């Protein structure tokens, strides 16, 4: 069986995540403990006990999601068969590099915590907003963003999640103007997101130098299989290219529709496996490639069924 791996990003976190995995599988428990030790904080306690407002903080939510995905990987990696490629949504791209052996789970957790801190700081310098636009083609959303932007206030299409689901990001007044234009153009809903900044937009530029420095000093190896990058929607085969595109990802859109199609082209007919909290990417996959086979590994029960 040939597999293609998908890893979720921020927004998938919730209190209680991963606790069942730690109870059921020693490798998962060891992964959580190793990440706690490396970060010098009881991240797993925040994941399992909350409070929710603490877990939702960007610099905790990002390593928490990565830890959850890494814990599942530690249990199932040997049973995935041939892996043709992987991709992760936003911070999930770091989980994809863990799966590909380019980063250890501990190294990746340190990186995404630093990434979260830098993104939070950038959001503090220039507060931003994000909103999900449902039921409108991406090209229409991009047009609304161009029309709503001014030299002082910018809004961009930030997450190209499905042909009819696009997240916009930028200065709050511009996001409001673009959202109103999307509704006027026939969009079904425009949903504001609870975020600490305008992610994947030019407002994240102040975070780039710090992330580049962290990536350069990280122990980053060559991936064993291709990882399709959010920023380029192309397969990455080297650590140098991975570092560059992970910095680009801060301010570039997550080109998820193109990423999924690029993965499918690597191995036509392969099964997709979503690894991490929730089933958001499985839902998006069904809207991008309705014919694709996908399974989700999120809970201990999911993993037990897979191993059986």
C-alpha positions as CSV (number, residue, x, y, z in Angstrom):
1,X,0.0,0.0,0.0
2,X,1.3,3.4,-1.0
3,X,0.5,6.3,1.4
4,X,0.5,10.1,1.1
5,X,0.5,11.9,4.5
6,X,-1.3,15.0,5.5
7,X,-0.7,17.0,8.7
8,X,-3.1,19.6,10.2
9,X,-2.3,23.1,11.3
10,X,-3.4,25.6,13.9
11,X,-7.1,25.6,14.8
12,X,-7.2,21.8,15.3
13,X,-6.2,22.1,19.0
14,X,-8.6,21.3,21.8
15,X,-8.3,20.4,25.4
16,X,-7.9,16.7,25.9
17,X,-6.0,16.2,22.7
18,X,-3.6,13.3,22.7
19,X,-4.4,12.1,26.3
20,X,-5.9,8.8,25.0
21,X,-2.9,8.2,22.8
22,X,-0.5,8.6,25.8
23,X,-2.6,6.2,27.8
24,X,-2.7,3.5,25.1
25,X,0.7,3.6,23.4
26,X,4.1,3.9,25.1
27,X,5.8,5.4,22.0
28,X,3.2,8.2,22.1
29,X,3.7,8.7,25.8
30,X,7.5,8.9,25.3
31,X,7.1,11.5,22.5
32,X,5.0,13.8,24.7
33,X,7.5,13.4,27.5
34,X,10.5,14.2,25.2
35,X,8.8,17.3,23.9
36,X,7.9,18.5,27.4
37,X,11.5,18.1,28.4
38,X,12.9,19.8,25.3
39,X,10.6,22.8,25.8
40,X,11.1,23.0,29.5
41,X,7.4,23.1,30.2
42,X,4.5,20.7,30.7
43,X,3.0,21.2,27.3
44,X,1.2,17.9,27.6
45,X,-0.6,19.1,30.7
46,X,-1.8,22.2,28.8
47,X,-3.0,19.8,26.1
48,X,-4.8,17.4,28.4
49,X,-6.1,19.8,31.1
50,X,-6.2,23.2,29.6
51,X,-7.4,25.8,30.4
52,X,-8.6,26.4,26.8
53,X,-7.4,30.0,26.7
54,X,-3.9,28.9,27.5
55,X,-3.9,26.1,24.9
56,X,-5.2,28.5,22.2
57,X,-2.1,30.8,22.6
58,X,-0.2,30.6,19.3
59,X,3.1,29.6,20.9
60,X,1.4,26.7,22.7
61,X,-1.1,25.6,20.1
62,X,1.5,25.2,17.4
63,X,3.8,22.8,19.3
64,X,0.8,21.0,20.8
65,X,-0.5,20.1,17.3
66,X,2.9,19.0,16.2
67,X,3.3,16.9,19.4
68,X,0.0,15.2,18.7
69,X,0.9,14.4,15.1
70,X,4.4,13.2,16.2
71,X,3.0,10.9,18.9
72,X,0.8,9.2,16.3
73,X,3.7,8.9,13.9
74,X,5.8,7.2,16.6
75,X,3.1,4.5,16.9
76,X,2.2,4.0,13.2
77,X,5.2,4.9,11.1
78,X,6.4,1.4,10.5
79,X,2.9,0.3,9.4
80,X,2.3,3.1,6.8
81,X,4.0,1.1,4.0
82,X,5.6,3.1,1.2
83,X,5.2,6.8,1.6
84,X,5.2,8.7,-1.7
85,X,5.0,12.2,-0.2
86,X,3.6,14.4,2.5
87,X,2.3,17.9,3.1
88,X,1.1,19.8,6.2
89,X,-1.2,22.8,6.4
90,X,0.8,25.8,7.7
91,X,2.6,24.6,10.9
92,X,1.7,21.0,9.8
93,X,4.5,21.4,7.2
94,X,6.9,20.9,10.1
95,X,5.2,17.7,11.1
96,X,5.6,16.5,7.5
97,X,9.4,17.0,7.8
98,X,9.3,15.0,11.0
99,X,7.6,12.1,9.1
100,X,10.2,12.5,6.3
101,X,13.0,12.1,8.9
102,X,14.4,15.6,8.2
103,X,13.6,16.8,11.7
104,X,13.2,15.0,15.0
105,X,9.9,15.7,16.8
106,X,11.9,17.5,19.6
107,X,13.7,19.8,17.1
108,X,10.4,20.5,15.2
109,X,8.7,21.3,18.5
110,X,11.3,23.9,19.4
111,X,11.0,25.4,15.9
112,X,7.3,25.7,15.9
113,X,7.3,27.2,19.4
114,X,9.7,29.8,18.2
115,X,7.6,30.3,15.1
116,X,4.5,30.8,17.2
117,X,6.3,33.4,19.4
118,X,7.5,35.3,16.4
119,X,4.1,35.3,14.8
120,X,2.4,36.4,18.0
121,X,5.0,39.3,18.3
122,X,4.4,40.4,14.7
123,X,0.6,40.4,15.5
124,X,1.3,42.6,18.5
125,X,3.2,45.1,16.4
126,X,0.6,45.4,13.7
127,X,-2.7,43.8,14.8
128,X,-4.4,41.8,12.0
129,X,-7.5,39.8,11.3
130,X,-8.5,36.7,9.4
131,X,-11.8,35.4,8.0
132,X,-12.9,32.3,6.2
133,X,-14.9,32.9,3.0
134,X,-17.2,30.0,2.1
135,X,-19.1,29.3,-1.1
136,X,-17.1,31.6,-3.4
137,X,-14.4,30.7,-6.0
138,X,-10.9,31.6,-4.9
139,X,-10.4,33.9,-8.0
140,X,-13.4,36.0,-6.8
141,X,-12.0,36.2,-3.3
142,X,-8.6,37.3,-4.6
143,X,-10.3,40.0,-6.7
144,X,-12.1,41.3,-3.7
145,X,-8.8,41.4,-1.7
146,X,-7.1,43.4,-4.4
147,X,-10.0,45.9,-4.6
148,X,-10.2,46.2,-0.8
149,X,-6.5,46.9,-0.3
150,X,-4.9,50.3,-0.1
151,X,-1.3,51.5,0.4
152,X,-2.0,51.7,4.1
153,X,-4.3,48.7,4.6
154,X,-3.7,45.3,3.0
155,X,-5.8,42.1,2.7
156,X,-4.8,38.9,0.9
157,X,-6.1,35.4,0.2
158,X,-4.0,33.5,2.8
159,X,-5.3,29.9,2.9
160,X,-6.5,28.5,-0.5
161,X,-8.1,25.5,1.3
162,X,-10.6,24.3,-1.3
163,X,-12.1,25.5,-4.6
164,X,-14.9,27.2,-2.6
165,X,-13.2,27.9,0.7
166,X,-10.5,30.7,1.1
167,X,-9.2,32.4,4.2
168,X,-8.4,36.1,3.9
169,X,-5.9,37.9,6.1
170,X,-4.6,41.4,6.7
171,X,-5.4,44.7,8.4
172,X,-8.8,44.5,10.1
173,X,-10.5,47.3,8.1
174,X,-9.3,45.8,4.8
175,X,-10.5,42.3,5.8
176,X,-13.9,43.8,6.6
177,X,-14.1,45.5,3.2
178,X,-13.0,42.3,1.4
179,X,-15.5,40.2,3.4
180,X,-18.3,42.5,2.5
181,X,-17.3,42.4,-1.1
182,X,-17.2,38.6,-1.0
183,X,-20.7,38.4,0.4
184,X,-21.9,40.9,-2.3
185,X,-20.3,38.7,-5.0
186,X,-22.3,35.6,-3.8
187,X,-20.3,34.2,-1.0
188,X,-22.4,32.1,1.4
189,X,-20.7,33.0,4.6
190,X,-17.7,35.1,5.9
191,X,-16.6,33.8,9.3
192,X,-14.1,35.8,11.4
193,X,-11.4,33.6,12.9
194,X,-9.9,33.8,16.5
195,X,-6.3,34.4,15.7
196,X,-3.5,36.6,17.2
197,X,-2.4,38.0,13.9
198,X,-2.8,38.2,10.1
199,X,-1.0,34.9,9.3
200,X,0.3,34.2,5.8
201,X,0.1,37.8,4.9
202,X,2.6,40.7,4.5
203,X,1.9,41.6,8.2
204,X,4.0,38.6,9.2
205,X,7.2,40.0,7.6
206,X,8.7,41.1,10.9
207,X,8.9,37.4,12.0
208,X,10.9,36.3,9.0
209,X,14.4,37.1,10.1
210,X,14.0,35.4,13.5
211,X,12.5,32.3,11.9
212,X,15.3,32.1,9.3
213,X,17.8,32.2,12.1
214,X,16.1,29.5,14.1
215,X,15.8,27.3,11.0
216,X,19.5,27.8,10.1
217,X,20.7,26.7,13.5
218,X,18.3,23.7,13.6
219,X,19.5,20.2,12.9
220,X,17.7,19.8,9.6
221,X,18.4,16.8,7.4
222,X,17.5,15.7,3.9
223,X,13.9,14.4,3.7
224,X,13.5,10.7,2.9
225,X,10.5,11.4,0.6
226,X,9.2,14.6,-1.0
227,X,7.4,17.2,1.1
228,X,5.1,19.5,-0.9
229,X,5.6,23.0,0.4
230,X,2.7,25.4,1.1
231,X,4.4,28.4,-0.4
232,X,5.3,26.8,-3.8
233,X,3.1,23.8,-4.1
234,X,6.2,21.9,-5.3
235,X,8.0,18.9,-3.9
236,X,11.0,19.7,-1.7
237,X,14.0,17.3,-1.7
238,X,16.7,19.2,0.3
239,X,17.1,20.8,3.7
240,X,18.2,24.1,2.1
241,X,15.1,24.4,0.0
242,X,12.9,23.4,3.0
243,X,14.4,26.2,5.2
244,X,13.9,28.8,2.5
245,X,10.3,27.8,1.8
246,X,9.4,27.6,5.5
247,X,10.4,31.2,5.9
248,X,8.5,32.2,2.7
249,X,5.5,30.4,4.2
250,X,5.1,33.1,6.9
251,X,4.0,35.7,4.3
252,X,2.9,33.6,1.4
253,X,-0.5,31.9,0.9
254,X,-1.0,28.3,1.9
255,X,-1.7,26.9,-1.6
256,X,-3.5,23.8,-0.2
257,X,-5.5,22.9,-3.3
258,X,-2.4,22.9,-5.5
259,X,-0.5,21.0,-2.8
260,X,-3.0,18.2,-2.7
261,X,-3.1,17.9,-6.4
262,X,0.7,17.8,-6.6
263,X,0.8,15.0,-4.0
264,X,-1.8,13.0,-5.9
265,X,0.4,13.3,-9.0
266,X,3.3,11.8,-7.2
267,X,1.4,8.5,-6.7
268,X,-1.9,8.2,-8.6
269,X,-4.3,6.0,-6.6
270,X,-2.4,6.2,-3.3
271,X,-4.4,6.5,-0.1
272,X,-4.2,9.8,1.8
273,X,-3.6,9.5,5.6
274,X,-4.4,12.5,7.8
275,X,-2.2,12.3,11.0
276,X,-3.0,14.6,13.9
277,X,-5.9,16.2,15.8
278,X,-9.3,16.4,14.0
279,X,-10.4,15.6,10.4
280,X,-10.3,19.0,8.7
281,X,-7.9,18.0,6.0
282,X,-9.9,14.8,5.2
283,X,-13.0,17.1,4.7
284,X,-11.0,19.4,2.4
285,X,-9.6,16.5,0.4
286,X,-13.1,15.3,-0.4
287,X,-13.8,18.7,-1.9
288,X,-10.5,18.9,-3.9
289,X,-10.3,15.2,-5.0
290,X,-13.7,13.6,-4.5
291,X,-12.4,10.3,-5.8
292,X,-9.4,10.0,-3.4
293,X,-9.3,7.5,-0.6
294,X,-8.5,9.0,2.8
295,X,-8.4,7.8,6.4
296,X,-7.8,9.9,9.5
297,X,-5.6,9.0,12.5
298,X,-6.6,11.3,15.3
299,X,-7.6,9.3,18.4
300,X,-6.3,6.1,20.1
301,X,-9.3,4.3,18.6
302,X,-8.4,5.4,15.1
303,X,-4.9,4.2,15.6
304,X,-6.0,0.9,17.1
305,X,-8.2,0.2,14.0
306,X,-5.4,1.1,11.7
307,X,-2.9,-1.2,13.4
308,X,-5.5,-4.0,13.5
